[in-house]
């Protein structure tokens, strides 16, 4: 790949996907230490998805007013990383649910910004190739991290 901007985006987002995927195998086990109910896992993930959707409505409306999309991307990384770092210290389901809202905010800020930056740097007549490159990297980073997280 010759596109320097996409290389940089791939590297940083690959690291981010790796970090987030480390938590994947531990999430349900972690919630099990707070509350043994399977519904708690479903509830916490549902809160994340709904809050992401609600925050996405604001990002949809105002995100293009931000001249530097990288600021939104960095804010999204920051919110999500802060929540991930607090997971080991959560002792109640209520706090987990609250943090899932902040995780949703991070997702809503970061994901559209990532996709916008990606789209702005696509090479003409190579869109499928470059999207496929990104998915290859993201999937391999995620797969490796999930295995490592499970160990």
N, C-alpha and C positions, 0 to 999 in steps of 0.2 A: 504494500500500500504506500502510495506516494503522498497522500493527503496528510500534512503535518497536523492540522487542526483536529482531524478525526482521530489520528494516532493519540494525541494528548487526551482527547475526550475518552477514548477507549481505555487508556491506561488508568485514568483516575476513576472512571465509572466501573471498570473491572475490579479495582481495589475495593470500591464501595460495595459492589455486588458480593465480592468475596467476604467482606466483613459482615454484611447483613446475613449472608447464607450460613455463616458459622453458628448463628443463633437458631436457625431453622429446626434442627433435630432436638434442640433443648427446650423449645417453646412450650410444647404440651407437657413435658415433664416438669418444667418450672411452674406452670400454672397448677399442676397437680400438687405441688407443695403448698400452694396457697389455698386451693379449694379442690376437693376430689371429684367434683361434679363435671362431667363432660360438657355440660351446657356452658360452663364458665369459659372454656376454650372457644366455643362458638360465639358466645356473647362478646368476648374481648375482641375477636377478629371482626365480628360484625360492626362493633363500634368503630374500629379502625376504618373499615370500608365506608361506612356512612359518614364519618367525620371527613375522610378524604374527599368524598363527593361534595359535601357542603362547602368545604374550603376551596374545592376546585371551581365552584361557581364564582367565587370572588376572584380567583386567579384568572379564570376565563374572561372576566369582565375587565380587570385592571392589569393583568400581567403584561400586556403589550405596551403599556405606558412606561414600563421599566426599560430604559434604553440598553442597559447591559444585562442580558439574560443570565450571564454568569453569576450575578448577585443572587438571583432567585435560586439557581442551582446550588450555590454554596449555602444559602439559607436552608434549603431542603436537606442537604447533607448534614448541616449542623444540628437541626432539630432532630433528625432521625438518629444521629450518632449519640446525642445527649440522652435520648430515651433508651437506646440500647445499653448505654453505660449504667443507667439506673436500674435496669431489670434485676440484677442480683440483690438489690436492696429493697425491693418491693415485698411487703408483708401482707397486704390485703388486696382482695379483688377490686375494691373500690379505687385504690390508688392505681392498679393496673389499668382499669377502665379509663381513668383520667389521663394516664400516660398514652394510651392508645389514641386519644383525641389529638395529643401533641404529635404523635407519630403520623397521624392523618394529615396534620398541617404540613409537616415536613414532606410527605409524599406529594401533597397538592402543590407545594412550591417547587419541588425539585424535578418531578417527572415531566411536566410540560416544558420546563426550561431546558432540560436535557434534550428532549425531542426537538425543540425549536432550534437549539444550537446545532444539533445533528443535521437537521434538514437544511439549515443555512450553509453547511459546509459539504454537502453532497456534490460529488463530481458528476458532470453531465454524462448521461448514458451509462452510469455505473451505480444507480440507486439500489437495485436488487443486490448486487455484489457487496456494496458497503453496508446495507442493512444486514445481510447474511453474515458478513464479517463480525459485526457487532454482536449478533445473536450467538455466533460460535464462541466468541470471547466470553460473553455473559454466561452462557450455559456451562462452559468449562470451568470458569471461576466459581460459579455457584455449585457445581457438582463436586469440585475439589473441596470447597469449604464445608459443604454438608457432610462429606465423609470425615473431614478433619474435626468438625464440630461433634460428630457422633462418637469419635474416639475419645 
